[in-house]
Amino acid sequence: MTGVRAGYGAGPVLHEVDLAVGAGTVHAVVGHNGAGKTTLVHTVAGLLRPSAGQIRLAGREITAMPAHRRARAGIGLVPQGRRVWSTLTVSEHLALAYRRSAGPTTGPGWTPARVLELLPRLAARSRHRGSQLSGGEQQMLAIARALLGHPRLLLLDEPTEGLAPVLAGQVRDLIGQLAVAGLAILLTAPHPELPVAVADRFTVLTAGRAASVAAGVTGPDQLRAALAPAVPGAPGGLGAPGGLGAPGGLGAPEGLGPPAGRDRPKWADTLPVAR
C-alpha cells in the first residue's frame, strides 16, 4: 500500500501510510490503542475504502475492489476479538468457510482435514460450539476459518490479546509456521513482545502515521522505545519517516524470506505456491 489515507466520514485516521509485506514474511504494525491499527487492517481487507493512495496484492491493483472480491483474490482476515459464531460447532465453522471458498488454482491447498491436522486441539473439539471454546481455541478457529479461504496474505488484528501466556505462545508458533509455508502475514499488536518474537519487519503507527523501524531490533525494549515518541521519527526513537514501499505491494514475492531459525514444516510442501 502506498500513500493510503482512510478514515470514517470526515474524520481521517490513516495519513499517507506506506507499507509492504513479502511472501513468507511477517510484518508487524505496532501502536497504542487508537493509533489506527484496526483501521489499517480493515482498509487492506476492503471493509473500508481509502480516500487516497493505492493498494496492490501481488502486483494487482485492488484499491477499489470490494471486500468479498479481495477475499477471493487471496486476502484472509482474522479480526480483533475473533468473532466466531457462538451456536455453530467447530466442524460447522470449517465446513461453512470451505464451501464459500473458490479453492486454490494449483495444488491441494487448505481443506478442513488439513487445517485440523495443523491444529489438533480443534480436532479434539470439533463438536463443540463456539461458545464452549476457550479464548485460545476461538483464536485458532478464527485462523483456521481464514486459511480455508486459501489466502496469500493473512491479516491478524491483535491475535494474542486477552490470551493466557501459554495460548499466546501457541498462536505465536502457528504464525511462524504459516510464514515459513509461504504466506505473507500482516499482524497488529499494541505491545512489542509478539512482534519481536515473530516479525521480519516492523512499522510503528502513531496517530495514523507510519514509521518503519530500523533493522536490528532484537528485543521488546528496543521496539518499546520506538513507541515512546509522540511523533514518528522523533529524536530518540527507532522510527524513520516513510514506509517500506517494497515493489509488488502486499503479498508480493519480493519478501525477505523467513528469519534464521525458522524450519519449514513438511505439510507446507503440499500447499500451492502464491503466484
Buried (B, 14 or more C-beta within 10 A) or exposed (E): BBBBBBBEEEEBBBBBBBBBBBBBBBBBBBBEEEBBBBBBBBBBBBBBBBEEBBBBBBEBEBBEBEBEEBBBBBBBBBBBBBEBBEEBBBBBBBBBBBEEBEEBEEEEBBBBEBBBEBBEBBBEBBEBBBEEBEBBBBBBBBBBBBBBBBBBBBBBBBBBBEBEEEBBBBBBEBBBBBBBBBBBBBBBBBBBBBBBBBBBBBBBBBBBBBBBBEEEBEEBEBBBBBBEBEEBBEEEBBBBEEBBEBEBBBBBBEBBEBBEEBEBBEEBEEBBEBE
